[in-house]
């Protein structure tokens, strides 16, 4: 397998041909034969994916869905530019978009219409079209037991610590520590758990 990968890296023509077999150059979706016959052999799916979810999943990056996890209706998941790993007992709500590289832990709840995207389009060269300049990626990590409210956006490169809450409609542009509540655009700290008092307290301004 490692020998094949080295051949692909060194042979640009072969790499383009294999990519063409996997995905049409005019689409972000893998071809029918990849979705039906290849992905089930290489991907780990122990949870439930609703029939109307859009699976832009490719065999050259990881996709894992843990036990008792759900991907709800009208959600799009995409591992085209990075691995997408979802732990156990987690729920991706209706109408969400999740684009790797993203790691979601156990017991995570994403409400409706949330965007979690580790991808950004490059736009530095103004003499070229944006879509011709490629993309950059940065890992998103959502740790265990996190709740993200509806209509929120999680931007590339952030980590959301365990047992945290993101209020609905928030735009998260920086990492969030564990045991805290953030909200707003851009999201800011609202509460944090005080282990000495054993209660949630308002964050200092």
C-alpha positions in Angstrom: 0.0 0.0 0.0 2.8 2.4 0.9 4.5 1.7 -2.5 1.3 2.6 -4.3 1.0 5.9 -2.4 4.6 6.8 -3.3 3.8 6.1 -7.0 0.8 8.3 -6.9 2.8 11.1 -5.3 5.5 10.9 -7.9 3.2 10.5 -10.9 1.0 13.5 -11.4 -0.7 12.1 -14.5 -1.6 8.8 -12.7 -2.9 10.8 -9.7 -5.1 13.0 -11.8 -6.5 9.9 -13.7 -7.4 8.1 -10.4 -9.0 11.3 -9.0 -11.0 11.6 -12.2 -12.3 8.0 -11.7 -13.3 8.9 -8.1 -15.0 12.3 -8.7 -16.1 14.3 -11.6 -14.1 17.5 -12.1 -17.5 19.4 -12.1 -18.8 18.1 -8.9 -17.8 17.8 -5.2 -19.5 14.4 -4.9 -17.8 11.1 -5.3 -19.0 9.0 -8.3 -21.9 6.6 -7.8 -19.7 3.5 -7.8 -17.4 4.9 -5.1 -20.4 5.7 -2.8 -22.0 2.3 -3.2 -19.1 -0.1 -3.6 -15.9 1.4 -2.2 -16.8 3.5 0.8 -18.7 0.7 2.7 -15.5 -1.3 2.6 -13.1 1.3 3.9 -15.2 3.5 6.2 -16.3 2.7 9.8 -20.1 3.3 10.2 -21.5 2.1 13.5 -24.2 4.7 13.8 -27.3 5.8 11.8 -27.2 8.0 8.8 -30.7 9.3 7.6 -31.6 8.5 4.0 -31.7 12.2 3.0 -28.3 13.1 4.3 -25.7 14.1 1.6 -22.5 12.0 1.9 -19.7 13.7 0.0 -17.3 11.0 1.3 -14.1 9.8 -0.4 -12.1 6.7 0.3 -8.7 8.5 0.4 -9.6 10.2 3.8 -11.1 8.7 6.9 -14.7 8.8 7.8 -15.8 7.2 11.1 -19.2 7.3 12.8 -19.3 5.8 16.3 -21.8 3.5 17.9 -25.3 5.0 18.6 -24.5 8.2 16.8 -26.9 9.8 14.3 -26.5 12.0 11.2 -29.9 13.5 10.7 -31.9 14.4 7.6 -30.7 17.0 5.1 -27.2 17.2 6.6 -24.1 17.3 4.5 -20.8 15.6 5.6 -17.6 16.0 3.5 -14.2 14.5 4.0 -12.8 15.6 0.7 -10.0 17.7 2.2 -9.6 16.1 5.6 -10.6 13.2 7.9 -14.0 13.3 9.5 -14.4 11.4 12.7 -17.5 11.3 14.9 -17.4 9.5 18.3 -20.1 7.5 20.0 -23.6 8.7 21.2 -23.3 11.9 19.2 -26.0 13.6 17.2 -25.5 15.8 14.1 -28.8 17.7 13.8 -31.1 18.4 10.8 -29.5 20.5 8.1 -26.0 20.7 9.4 -22.8 21.0 7.2 -19.7 19.3 8.5 -16.5 19.6 6.3 -13.2 18.0 7.5 -10.7 18.0 8.9 -13.1 17.6 11.9 -13.0 15.4 15.0 -16.1 15.2 17.1 -16.0 13.4 20.4 -18.5 11.3 22.3 -21.9 12.5 23.6 -21.8 15.7 21.4 -25.0 17.4 20.4 -25.2 19.6 17.3 -28.6 21.3 16.9 -30.0 22.3 13.5 -28.4 24.2 10.7 -24.9 24.3 12.1 -21.8 24.8 9.9 -18.5 23.1 11.1 -15.9 23.7 8.4 -12.2 23.1 8.5 -11.8 24.4 5.0 -11.1 27.9 3.6 -10.7 29.0 0.0 -7.4 30.9 -0.8 -7.7 34.3 -2.4 -4.3 36.0 -2.1 -3.6 36.4 -5.8 -6.0 39.0 -7.3 -5.0 38.1 -10.8 -6.6 34.7 -10.5 -10.1 33.5 -9.8 -10.7 32.4 -6.2 -11.7 28.9 -7.1 -8.5 28.3 -9.0 -6.3 29.1 -6.0 -7.0 26.0 -4.0 -7.9 25.7 -0.4 -6.3 25.7 3.0 -7.4 23.5 5.9 -7.1 23.6 9.7 -8.3 21.0 12.1 -11.5 21.5 14.2 -11.8 19.5 17.4 -15.0 19.2 19.4 -14.3 17.3 22.6 -16.7 15.1 24.6 -20.1 16.2 25.9 -20.4 19.5 24.0 -23.7 21.1 23.0 -23.8 23.5 20.1 -26.9 25.6 19.6 -28.8 26.0 16.3 -27.5 28.2 13.4 -24.0 28.4 14.8 -20.8 28.5 12.8 -17.6 26.8 13.9 -14.6 28.1 11.9 -11.4 26.3 10.9 -8.7 25.7 13.4 -10.7 25.9 16.7 -11.0 23.5 19.5 -14.1 23.4 21.7 -13.3 21.9 25.1 -15.3 19.2 26.9 -18.6 19.9 28.6 -19.0 23.3 27.0 -22.0 25.0 25.4 -22.1 27.3 22.4 -25.2 29.4 22.3 -27.4 29.4 19.3 -26.5 31.7 16.4 -22.9 32.1 17.5 -19.8 32.4 15.3 -16.9 30.6 17.0 -13.5 32.1 15.7 -11.3 31.1 18.6 -10.8 28.0 20.8 -13.2 27.5 23.8 -11.9 26.1 27.1 -13.6 23.2 28.8 -16.5 23.7 31.1 -17.6 27.1 29.7 -20.5 28.7 27.9 -19.8 31.0 24.9 -22.1 33.0 22.7 -22.3 35.9 20.2 -20.7 37.0 17.0 -17.9 36.5 17.4 -18.4 34.2 20.3 -17.2 35.4 23.8 -17.3 33.7 27.2 -20.6 34.0 29.1 -20.2 31.5 31.9 -17.7 29.0 33.3 -18.0 26.2 35.9 -16.6 26.9 39.3 -15.5 23.6 40.8 -15.0 25.2 44.2 -18.6 26.5 44.3 -19.9 23.6 42.3 -22.0 25.9 40.1 -21.9 27.9 36.9 -20.8 31.5 37.3 -20.7 34.5 34.9 -17.4 35.1 33.2 -15.5 38.2 34.1 -15.8 40.9 31.5 
